Amino acid sequence: MPRVTVTGFLICRSLEEADRAASLLPEHTRLTRAEAGCLRFEVFRSMSDPCRFAVHQIFASPEDYDAHRERTRASVWAKGTKGIIRELRISEQ
């Protein structure tokens, strides 16, 4: 079964928006890493551009990734980061 890899960026429009995302990130990370099939979940805020976050995620299967997306759909993270630009590449390997 192929793994799902997600890489890319979250791009905030303001420092306020970026700070809000950063404040929500620890709990979102904790919950995601506890999900079945989450093999890697890393989001890093850029030091050179604090409105930009690098994303690297790996899920064991497409089903695990789908479950992650379903869980987060109504989460505090989703509500708090609504509208933030996501430039993500999703691949199965």
ROLUM-59583 format. One line per 4 residues: number of its first residue (from 1); for each residue x, y, z negated of N, C-alpha, C. Coordinates in nm, 3 decimals, decimal comma, always signed. Layout:
NUM	X Y Z X Y Z X Y Z; ...
end
This chain:
1	+0,085 -0,118 +0,000 +0,000 +0,000 +0,000 +0,089 +0,124 +0,000; +0,057 +0,223 +0,082 +0,143 +0,342 +0,090 +0,126 +0,434 -0,030; +0,235 +0,497 -0,067 +0,232 +0,601 -0,169 +0,188 +0,732 -0,104; +0,136 +0,822 -0,185 +0,099 +0,954 -0,137 +0,196 +1,055 -0,200
5	+0,260 +1,134 -0,114 +0,351 +1,238 -0,159 +0,293 +1,374 -0,121; +0,295 +1,463 -0,218 +0,245 +1,599 -0,197 +0,360 +1,694 -0,227; +0,396 +1,777 -0,130 +0,501 +1,876 -0,149 +0,454 +2,010 -0,093; +0,508 +2,115 -0,147 +0,474 +2,247 -0,095 +0,478 +2,353 -0,202
9	+0,388 +2,450 -0,188 +0,393 +2,568 -0,274 +0,255 +2,616 -0,313; +0,248 +2,674 -0,432 +0,136 +2,757 -0,475 +0,186 +2,900 -0,463; +0,110 +2,987 -0,401 +0,154 +3,124 -0,379 +0,049 +3,219 -0,437; +0,086 +3,285 -0,544 -0,004 +3,377 -0,612 +0,005 +3,516 -0,551
13	-0,103 +3,590 -0,564 -0,109 +3,725 -0,506 -0,059 +3,833 -0,601; -0,042 +3,798 -0,729 +0,002 +3,897 -0,828 +0,073 +3,825 -0,943; +0,150 +3,901 -1,020 +0,213 +3,843 -1,139 +0,109 +3,799 -1,240; -0,001 +3,871 -1,250 -0,108 +3,832 -1,342 -0,164 +3,694 -1,304
17	-0,189 +3,675 -1,177 -0,239 +3,546 -1,129 -0,136 +3,435 -1,155; -0,009 +3,466 -1,130 +0,098 +3,368 -1,153 +0,113 +3,335 -1,301; +0,102 +3,435 -1,385 +0,111 +3,411 -1,529 -0,005 +3,325 -1,578; -0,125 +3,349 -1,522 -0,241 +3,266 -1,557 -0,217 +3,121 -1,517
21	-0,167 +3,100 -1,395 -0,138 +2,963 -1,350 -0,032 +2,899 -1,440; +0,072 +2,975 -1,474 +0,178 +2,921 -1,559 +0,124 +2,883 -1,697; +0,029 +2,959 -1,749 -0,027 +2,927 -1,881 -0,113 +2,801 -1,877; -0,173 +2,772 -1,763 -0,257 +2,652 -1,749 -0,178 +2,528 -1,711
25	-0,059 +2,548 -1,662 +0,021 +2,439 -1,607 +0,058 +2,329 -1,707; +0,099 +2,361 -1,831 +0,138 +2,252 -1,922 +0,027 +2,148 -1,946; -0,095 +2,193 -1,968 -0,205 +2,098 -1,990 -0,240 +2,023 -1,863; -0,240 +2,092 -1,750 -0,266 +2,026 -1,622 -0,160 +1,919 -1,596
29	-0,036 +1,951 -1,624 +0,073 +1,855 -1,605 +0,055 +1,734 -1,697; +0,025 +1,760 -1,824 +0,007 +1,651 -1,921 -0,105 +1,557 -1,876; -0,219 +1,614 -1,837 -0,332 +1,531 -1,795 -0,301 +1,453 -1,668; -0,234 +1,516 -1,574 -0,203 +1,450 -1,447 -0,103 +1,337 -1,469
33	-0,001 +1,360 -1,547 +0,098 +1,255 -1,572 +0,039 +1,135 -1,645; -0,072 +1,155 -1,715 -0,138 +1,045 -1,786 -0,230 +0,964 -1,695; -0,254 +1,011 -1,574 -0,342 +0,941 -1,482 -0,279 +0,811 -1,431; -0,363 +0,711 -1,411 -0,316 +0,587 -1,349 -0,262 +0,619 -1,210
37	-0,147 +0,568 -1,179 -0,092 +0,585 -1,045 -0,010 +0,710 -1,023; -0,001 +0,798 -1,122 +0,083 +0,917 -1,107 +0,227 +0,875 -1,133; +0,309 +0,880 -1,029 +0,449 +0,840 -1,041 +0,541 +0,960 -1,065; +0,500 +1,077 -1,015 +0,579 +1,199 -1,034 +0,485 +1,318 -1,020
41	+0,503 +1,412 -1,111 +0,425 +1,536 -1,103 +0,513 +1,648 -1,156; +0,558 +1,733 -1,065 +0,645 +1,844 -1,102 +0,598 +1,971 -1,031; +0,588 +2,076 -1,108 +0,558 +2,208 -1,053 +0,653 +2,305 -1,120; +0,731 +2,377 -1,040 +0,832 +2,469 -1,092 +0,805 +2,610 -1,042
45	+0,812 +2,705 -1,133 +0,798 +2,846 -1,095 +0,932 +2,897 -1,044; +0,928 +2,965 -0,932 +1,049 +3,019 -0,872 +1,108 +3,129 -0,959; +1,238 +3,125 -0,978 +1,306 +3,232 -1,052 +1,323 +3,356 -0,963; +1,338 +3,336 -0,834 +1,358 +3,451 -0,745 +1,227 +3,517 -0,702
49	+1,117 +3,441 -0,706 +0,985 +3,494 -0,672 +0,884 +3,437 -0,771; +0,859 +3,505 -0,881 +0,772 +3,450 -0,986 +0,627 +3,431 -0,947; +0,590 +3,471 -0,826 +0,454 +3,446 -0,777 +0,445 +3,316 -0,697; +0,555 +3,242 -0,692 +0,563 +3,121 -0,611 +0,601 +3,001 -0,699
53	+0,530 +2,890 -0,679 +0,554 +2,765 -0,753 +0,581 +2,654 -0,652; +0,685 +2,576 -0,674 +0,715 +2,460 -0,590 +0,644 +2,338 -0,650; +0,587 +2,256 -0,563 +0,508 +2,139 -0,604 +0,571 +2,013 -0,547; +0,583 +1,908 -0,632 +0,626 +1,777 -0,585 +0,551 +1,673 -0,666
57	+0,467 +1,597 -0,597 +0,384 +1,495 -0,661 +0,394 +1,364 -0,584; +0,391 +1,253 -0,656 +0,385 +1,122 -0,592 +0,281 +1,038 -0,666; +0,191 +0,980 -0,588 +0,089 +0,890 -0,643 +0,109 +0,752 -0,581; +0,081 +0,648 -0,657 +0,107 +0,511 -0,615 +0,023 +0,467 -0,495
61	-0,092 +0,529 -0,476 -0,180 +0,488 -0,366 -0,272 +0,602 -0,328; -0,332 +0,594 -0,210 -0,432 +0,695 -0,173 -0,549 +0,700 -0,271; -0,586 +0,585 -0,325 -0,696 +0,580 -0,422 -0,660 +0,656 -0,550; -0,535 +0,642 -0,593 -0,491 +0,715 -0,713 -0,491 +0,866 -0,687
65	-0,448 +0,905 -0,569 -0,449 +1,047 -0,534 -0,593 +1,099 -0,526; -0,682 +1,021 -0,468 -0,823 +1,060 -0,461 -0,882 +1,076 -0,601; -0,847 +0,986 -0,693 -0,895 +0,994 -0,831 -0,843 +1,122 -0,898; -0,717 +1,156 -0,871 -0,659 +1,279 -0,924 -0,738 +1,400 -0,872
69	-0,764 +1,404 -0,745 -0,838 +1,517 -0,686 -0,979 +1,526 -0,744; -1,041 +1,412 -0,764 -1,176 +1,412 -0,821 -1,175 +1,464 -0,965; -1,076 +1,420 -1,045 -1,067 +1,466 -1,183 -1,045 +1,617 -1,190; -0,959 +1,666 -1,104 -0,924 +1,808 -1,113 -1,029 +1,901 -1,051
73	-1,119 +1,847 -0,975 -1,218 +1,930 -0,904 -1,294 +2,026 -0,998; -1,331 +1,980 -1,116 -1,407 +2,063 -1,210 -1,324 +2,095 -1,335; -1,193 +2,086 -1,324 -1,106 +2,105 -1,441 -1,082 +2,253 -1,471; -1,029 +2,277 -1,590 -0,988 +2,412 -1,629 -0,884 +2,464 -1,530
77	-0,792 +2,377 -1,487 -0,690 +2,415 -1,389 -0,756 +2,464 -1,259; -0,850 +2,388 -1,207 -0,915 +2,424 -1,080 -0,987 +2,558 -1,092; -1,057 +2,577 -1,202 -1,131 +2,701 -1,222 -1,035 +2,820 -1,239; -0,927 +2,798 -1,314 -0,833 +2,906 -1,343 -0,742 +2,942 -1,228
81	-0,726 +2,851 -1,132 -0,636 +2,877 -1,019 -0,711 +2,889 -0,887; -0,843 +2,897 -0,896 -0,924 +2,912 -0,774 -0,878 +3,036 -0,699; -0,859 +3,021 -0,571 -0,818 +3,133 -0,489 -0,668 +3,144 -0,467; -0,589 +3,073 -0,547 -0,444 +3,075 -0,525 -0,415 +2,997 -0,396
85	-0,332 +3,055 -0,313 -0,296 +2,992 -0,186 -0,215 +2,866 -0,213; -0,255 +2,759 -0,149 -0,184 +2,631 -0,159 -0,134 +2,592 -0,020; -0,004 +2,588 -0,006 +0,058 +2,541 +0,119 +0,119 +2,405 +0,088; +0,041 +2,301 +0,109 +0,079 +2,167 +0,070 +0,085 +2,074 +0,190
89	+0,183 +1,986 +0,188 +0,192 +1,881 +0,288 +0,168 +1,749 +0,216; +0,072 +1,673 +0,266 +0,035 +1,544 +0,206 +0,072 +1,436 +0,305; +0,152 +1,339 +0,259 +0,194 +1,231 +0,348 +0,181 +1,096 +0,277; +0,158 +0,995 +0,355 +0,154 +0,858 +0,304 +0,276 +0,785 +0,356
93	+0,345 +0,718 +0,266 +0,467 +0,646 +0,304 +0,465 +0,506 +0,248
end
